[in-house]
């Protein structure tokens, strides 16, 4: 019997040591806690370096893959809100020779729309919402409900109003050191 126990223990140890290359399912039947950092995706190392866990400036959750995206799939019934959403970092489109665009987007997967998108390289304070709800565009110190600052990238600070129904038309409300005016962007 002792030899049989030793054989079973040896066989079990060999199976555990060789591991498996197939996909694994990690399942918890109750609430779970992961301490330190978690890396999810095909780009994560099988054996993370000690620097990964010890990096104090690193994120608690790291998504590392060709398609970094979080899907929110709502399984509610028809009487409850059930829109599916996604947060997507960059566009992994293989049909585009460049591979897609550099962006962070909120996608409405149910309606196939992208209501919010930030392009990579956008300047600091492109849009800033203060604690009182004021919106700054080009500033982190909005002084009114909407405060637009021209930082030299455009000729003047302005707002464009554009009608795309019927005959398209555009007007600009602009301001500079000479004053404030309404400009007909189509007629000039």
matplotlib code that plots the C-alpha trace (Angstrom):
import matplotlib.pyplot as plt

x = [0.0, 2.9, 4.3, 0.8, 0.6, 4.0, 3.1, -0.1, 1.7, 4.5, 2.0, 0.0, 3.2, 4.3, 0.8, 0.9, 4.5, 3.9, 0.9, -1.3, -1.2, -5.0, -7.2, -7.9, -11.1, -10.6, -13.9, -14.9, -18.3, -18.2, -16.7, -13.0, -10.1, -7.0, -4.2, -1.5, -1.8, -3.7, -2.7, -5.4, -4.8, -2.6, 0.3, 0.7, 3.8, 3.2, 5.6, 5.5, 8.8, 9.0, 9.0, 5.4, 4.0, 6.4, 5.8, 4.1, 3.2, 1.6, -2.1, -4.0, -5.5, -3.5, -5.1, -2.4, -3.5, -4.0, -7.6, -7.8, -11.4, -13.9, -17.4, -20.4, -23.0, -26.3, -28.5, -31.5, -35.1, -37.0, -38.6, -35.1, -32.4, -30.4, -28.0, -24.6, -21.5, -17.8, -14.7, -12.2, -8.5, -7.3, -8.9, -7.5, -8.9, -6.9, -8.7, -7.1, -3.4, -2.3, -4.1, -6.8, -6.8, -5.2, -8.1, -10.1, -13.8, -17.1, -19.1, -22.9, -22.8, -26.6, -26.9, -23.5, -22.5, -19.5, -20.9, -17.6, -14.1, -10.7, -8.0, -4.4, -2.3, -5.1, -3.7, -4.0, -7.4, -9.0, -12.1, -12.2, -15.2, -14.8, -16.4, -19.2, -20.0, -18.5, -16.8, -13.4, -12.1, -8.4, -8.5, -8.6, -10.1, -13.5, -15.0, -18.4, -20.7, -18.7, -15.2, -13.3, -9.6, -7.7, -4.1, -2.8, -3.9, -6.8, -7.1, -9.6, -11.7, -15.0, -18.0, -19.3, -23.0, -23.7, -26.9, -26.6, -30.3, -31.3, -28.7, -25.7, -24.8, -22.3, -21.9, -19.1, -19.4, -15.9, -14.0, -10.5, -8.7, -10.8, -14.2, -17.0, -18.8, -20.9, -19.2, -20.9, -18.5, -20.1, -20.4, -17.2]
y = [0.0, 2.4, 1.9, 2.6, 5.9, 6.9, 6.1, 8.2, 11.1, 10.9, 10.8, 13.7, 15.7, 15.0, 16.0, 19.3, 20.0, 19.6, 21.9, 22.4, 24.8, 24.8, 27.6, 27.7, 28.8, 30.5, 30.3, 31.6, 30.7, 33.6, 37.1, 37.1, 39.3, 39.8, 41.5, 43.5, 43.8, 41.9, 41.6, 40.5, 39.7, 37.8, 40.2, 39.4, 37.4, 33.8, 34.5, 38.2, 39.7, 40.9, 44.4, 43.9, 43.3, 45.8, 48.7, 51.3, 53.6, 50.7, 50.2, 47.7, 46.3, 46.2, 45.2, 44.1, 42.8, 43.7, 44.7, 46.4, 46.8, 46.3, 45.1, 45.8, 43.2, 43.9, 40.8, 42.7, 41.9, 44.2, 46.2, 47.4, 49.4, 46.9, 48.8, 47.2, 49.4, 49.1, 51.2, 50.8, 51.9, 52.3, 50.7, 47.3, 47.3, 45.0, 46.2, 49.6, 49.5, 51.7, 49.5, 52.0, 55.1, 56.0, 56.8, 56.1, 55.6, 54.9, 52.8, 52.1, 48.5, 48.2, 51.3, 50.8, 54.4, 56.1, 59.0, 59.9, 59.7, 61.2, 61.1, 60.2, 63.3, 65.6, 68.6, 68.9, 70.4, 69.9, 69.4, 70.0, 69.7, 71.5, 70.5, 73.0, 71.6, 74.4, 73.2, 74.4, 73.9, 74.7, 75.7, 74.0, 77.1, 77.7, 81.0, 80.5, 77.6, 77.2, 78.8, 78.4, 79.5, 79.8, 78.7, 79.8, 76.7, 78.5, 82.1, 83.0, 81.5, 80.5, 78.2, 76.8, 76.3, 74.0, 73.0, 69.8, 69.3, 70.6, 73.0, 72.8, 76.1, 77.2, 80.2, 81.0, 83.0, 84.4, 86.6, 88.2, 91.3, 93.5, 92.3, 89.7, 88.9, 86.4, 85.1, 83.4, 80.5, 79.6, 83.0, 84.4]
z = [0.0, 0.7, -2.8, -4.3, -2.3, -3.5, -7.1, -6.9, -5.3, -7.9, -10.8, -9.4, -8.9, -12.5, -13.9, -11.9, -12.9, -16.6, -16.7, -19.6, -22.6, -23.0, -21.7, -18.0, -16.3, -12.9, -11.1, -7.7, -6.2, -3.8, -3.6, -4.5, -3.7, -5.8, -3.9, -5.6, -9.4, -12.1, -15.7, -18.2, -21.8, -24.3, -23.7, -20.0, -19.0, -17.7, -14.9, -14.1, -13.0, -9.3, -10.7, -11.9, -8.4, -6.7, -9.1, -6.8, -9.6, -11.7, -12.1, -10.0, -13.2, -16.5, -19.8, -22.1, -25.5, -29.2, -28.4, -25.1, -24.3, -21.5, -22.5, -20.3, -21.4, -19.6, -19.3, -17.8, -19.0, -21.3, -18.5, -17.3, -19.0, -21.1, -23.3, -23.8, -23.5, -24.1, -23.2, -25.9, -26.0, -29.6, -32.7, -33.7, -37.2, -39.5, -42.6, -42.2, -43.3, -40.4, -37.9, -36.8, -34.7, -31.4, -29.1, -25.9, -26.6, -24.9, -27.3, -27.3, -28.6, -28.7, -31.0, -32.7, -31.9, -30.3, -28.2, -26.6, -28.1, -27.1, -29.8, -28.8, -28.4, -27.4, -25.4, -21.6, -20.6, -24.0, -21.9, -18.2, -15.9, -12.6, -9.3, -9.8, -13.3, -15.3, -18.5, -19.6, -23.1, -23.2, -19.5, -16.1, -14.5, -16.2, -15.1, -16.6, -17.4, -20.6, -20.9, -24.2, -24.4, -27.6, -27.1, -30.5, -32.4, -34.0, -35.1, -32.5, -29.7, -31.2, -31.4, -34.7, -35.3, -38.2, -39.9, -41.9, -42.8, -46.2, -47.5, -45.1, -43.5, -40.8, -38.6, -36.1, -32.9, -32.5, -30.2, -30.3, -29.0, -31.4, -30.2, -30.5, -33.7, -35.7, -38.9, -41.8, -42.4, -45.8, -47.4, -45.8]

ax = plt.figure().add_subplot(projection="3d")
ax.plot(x, y, z, "-o")
ax.set_aspect("equal")
plt.show()
